[in-house]
Each structure stands twice: as C-alpha cells, then as structure tokens.
C-alpha cells in the first residue's frame, strides 16, 4: 500500500499526488514512469513520474481525470493508500550536455517535463521551456517549470494566454537549437515533430500508449519506430519523434474507446460501488 | 505384487481408466468455470485400485520431481488420504496445480505398465483429488525448522520460484520472493485460464508457501527497483534464485501485425486471466474479441487463447498451425477439450500478412500453405511455405501464440551474467549461473516449457543453494 502524503488540485480535473514510496524514490530518474491500480478490480495505468525525493522517500505524479481509473484516483485523499504502485519503469531519459534544449510540456505533461528540464539544466544545457495548454486555466506547473529554464514561453490553443498555437516555435528553432523534447498527447507530439523536421533538429518524444504490465510482457504498447516494432514500456518511453509512426500509435491508443466510455459511465453512475 | 489373475478387478476395469467428470462442452463454452470437475472419493479409489504397485515402478522415473507415485496411490486406495497427500508433499509443494496442468501423458503416465495394453493409471487426476481433498479438510503446515540465519532472494513467484522458496523455507532459511506483478503466481495467475486452473487454487497454494514462512513482495520489479548485485550487497541476501520465466512475447514480424485486434498471447491472456477481462465492466480491464478469431500456434498457450475466445463470445475460433497435428506441442487433453468445444484446426498454414480497414482495425489474414520436410533440431519436421499457395481468411481478432522468450531486464542489469543467444540464462549442473551465489531455473533457463519442469528446476536449485549458503565462509 502506498500512502498519499499530499494532494493538490492544480487545475480543473488536474491533480497532483505525492505518495510515500521510498524504494521507487530511491531509484527513479527523469523520464521513467509508474503503473498503478486503484482497487482490487482495477486496471493498470501508466503515469509519468513528475518528481521524487530520495531522502523523504516520496514520488510525485500529476494526472488528469479522463477515464474511469483517473476519476476514481481523483477521489483519493491525503492519508488514503493506493493499493498497487509499480516502478520505476522504462529507460531513463537521455540527459546529456547537448547545448540548447527546448523542453515542451503539454497539459499535465508540463509536470514531468519540468523534472527533465531541471536535469538538463544541471547538465549545463541552455534550457528553453515551453508550457502549452488548451486554455489559460489548464496551465499547470508553471512556477516549477519556469524556475529551471533560461527562457520560458507559454502558449494556449485558444490564445487566452501567451502565444496561440505552436507556430511561434519556429522563431525559437530558427535561432538554432540542439535538441527538442516533447511530452504530451500523440496528436500534438506529431504536429511538433512535423514542425521541427525541416530544421533537422533531433526531436525526442515520450510515448505513453496503452499498457498492461509495463515491463515488456504483453506488447500492448508496441509502436513502430523507424519501421521496427518497439515496446514503449521497455525500449522507451523516449523515442526519436521523427521515426515514430504517430498515426498507428493514435489508432492503437483508441482501441478501447468504446469500453473506456462504458467503464467511465458506469463509474459516474454507480460511483465506487460495484454492480453485483 | 498381485498378479492380474488374482486381482479383484475384472480385465475391463484394470485397463479402463475411470473417466474424469467434466462440464459438457455446450455448457462450459458459456462460462469460465473449471472444465474438469475432479474425481469423487469412490472414483479416486476405484482408479487407484488399478495400479499394479510395480516393485520397480517406471512412473517415478517420468516425474521431474520424483514423487513416490506407487506409495501415494497405495495409501489413497486404503482410504488414507491424509497420509497419501503427505507422501506427495514430501516432493511436491504444489500438487493441486501439478495435478491439473502437468503433461502426465509424456511423463509419469507414459511409463505406466498398464499403458501397454490399455489406459495408464490416471496419476495426475489422483494427485489432484488428494490436493483438493486436503484443501477441503484443512491443509497441514509442516513445523518450522530452526532458523539458519541465512537469507535468500527469489525473483519471480511462478512455479520455479514458489517451489524453490518453499523448499528453502522448509530448510530453515529466510526467503523473500520479489514479484513484479500485483498478484503472486506468475504464469499460473496470468497465463493459465480459470477454466483449466482456478485462481483460488493458485491462491491457496501461494498461501501455503506463505505459511511456510516465505515473504512475498509484489509490485517489485528486479532490475529496476533493485538489481541482483544490490540484493547481494546492500539488501543482505546470501543467495539469489532467478525464476523469472519466459515472459517476452514473440511476434511473427509480418506486415500489419500492429493493427488493432491483433494480440500477443501474453496480452490476451493477461487481460483475461490476471485482469479478469471476462468480468468487464465489473472489473476494469477490457478485452475485445470479435466474431471470428484466429489463434496462431499449436501449444498449450494457443489452446488456452482459443478456448478463452470462445467463452468471450466468439462465434468461430480457428487454431492456425504451421505444422501438422502430430507436431503440436499442446497437452493432449487440452487439444481434445478444444476440439470438443468446437475449435477448428487449420494445419500446415502460416500467416504472411494482416490487412486492415481505414481505421486500422484487422479485417483479413493472409496465409500461405506449408509442407513438412526433414526434422529440424527440435526433432519435429520442419515446415516450409508452398510458393503461390496464399489464401485469405476474414478475421476480426488474431492472437499470436508462437512462443515466449525470457524477459531481458535482469540479464541487462546484471553485469557478468552469462546468457545464451536465445536470451536464456546459462547455468551449470547445480543450477548456478556464471555469478557465485546466483542461481536460476525454469523457463528463464530452458525457454518456455512446462510448469512441472520449472518446479523440478526450482527444487534442484533450492538444494544447491542450501549447500552453498551452509558451506559459505
């Protein structure tokens, strides 16, 4: 059991949990993820680690309430315990001194991006942070993210704050950068990769497809990278974004949309109670 | 030894096995309950009466853990069930499982003298009867031996790990099992379906191992949470046993394999068995099975996936196997069960491509006909494609069950651990790896094999580990 030490609502339906998981905290590195379950009947869902404290034995993650499991997770409170947390999983992100690095965190993914931006900074990189959200009120982790960047930009889809859309990234790319890192949902990762491609700058993406075991057993998370099948859980989650077949990835991510809707609806209707 | 003439049994009774009561096929394909219902006391005794009690029993030679088979059968037919199960447990800590999933026809029962003229004694069914009897009448926990003060880490809680852990605990060592999944049991939980091995049986056997004093830590993936050198150096273990199985799915590597609707057998079975996908939405993990399903492969895993598909509502389920019936590695009983249930077998065919619709969902499977040539290194005749024989099958769901290889995580995170080209861990005759104090056994050493051979390996390794830690320093 994993006790929740801190719970914060960062934005509507976006929550931060800090949990006590000393063994995971001891080993966690930027780019890695955990898999958790919220109940005995629960599904296994992956969440990227947004922070860790080795001394205090804590890990932090941020999630958006979109499906059945995240909705139930959102109802957990400080002091409650999460039954199953497995990690740290996946290969750690490649953090070296590349020079100028653009760190793009979209929506809830701004949280784990902030952790990685910090690691890039510590390696001596010039870090350009970009925090993208749909609307102004959905921007999360701004202060933490900004604090570890040399330059910091905000963009919203509707233009309610900062730049509108991603076109402005071209100005940054034209100045010449050495690496772009993108955390976000598949469609925006795809758009950004298409945008950076003409500049010839290495663009890495963190992929979170549907997973079950998270350690290479099932192949649910398989993704085509450079024409080869890879498992996001063990070969990734970080991949060269210019090699990823995003369309296939997005189709596979939607494989259970109908079932997800049913489960989510049943949960909303009957709450945590089980239908016997 | 009683001669046939003065035996009480008629010839027909002597050579004919007492049939196993089963759920009728038309009923069982609608549920996930166990197919084989088990012998009653009368049936078990009647079957046990058939045993000739050979002075030089051949059956024992076929048992990977060396159970004294004639002795337990003799006790059984005398009605001494408690003593009989004790006799089995001298060698096998998990009889309820072995009685259900061992391939007896190629092991103990293959050697039974009666088999020359009729049915061999149903040793597996008798073992199962006794294990079930004990579970209902109270499981005996052997007295805890004095502690040796030695600590052993066991990685993986499948058949190899559970067996090694149980044996080591019974020798007085402190044992901690590290299990990566949220439930202990390994392949017994995630792989073998409920209707063949009910999960409450696995849980009962796991509880037995815990009662022997073994600690099981779930959600602990070795290689990430701790490495093996850390277990030995920082965590204070005197030895390590690796029983991580063969958990990495093999794919066909043909075009279209990543279409939606194509599962590895591992994904399919994990969703169904471990995550209880058949109870969705009462349980949270979904599984989607279409009208027409093709399962690729001819082993037990393929049979399990095919029979699960049927129970999940598929109308037509095919097993597509590249060799012929004779080469199928599946347990005979499971093939018979699958056939009774209406699974269609397509032999000498192999997929070469999968075709989907514009949404990326599987619609068609393209196969090629195969023919068999000379035997390969496995002793089975090697299949080769017949050129120009391509044909198409309309399918909604495909499950690829062509084998598993060991998960490489431990191999990658343990410097100095010798690994074969196939990814299996290399061990010596004592099951020790290339690193002193680190032992391995089961599928991670042999590649995907059987539950009982993994148990045999766990047993052997436990023995070696015991000698090693008691003589250390």
Interface residues (C-beta under 8 A of the other chain):
Chain A: X23 X24 X27 X37 X39 X41 X42 X43 X44 X68 X69 X83 X84 X85 X86 X87 X88 X89 X212 X213 X215 X216 X217 X218 X219 X220 X222 X223 X224 X229 X234 X247 X248 X251 X252 X255 X256 X259 X260 X262 X263 X266 X274 X275
Chain B: X180 X181 X182 X190 X218 X219 X220 X221 X224 X225 X226 X247 X248 X249 X251 X253 X257 X258 X260 X263 X264 X266 X267 X270 X271 X275 X276 X279 X280 X281 X282 X283 X284 X285 X286 X288 X359 X360 X407 X408 X409
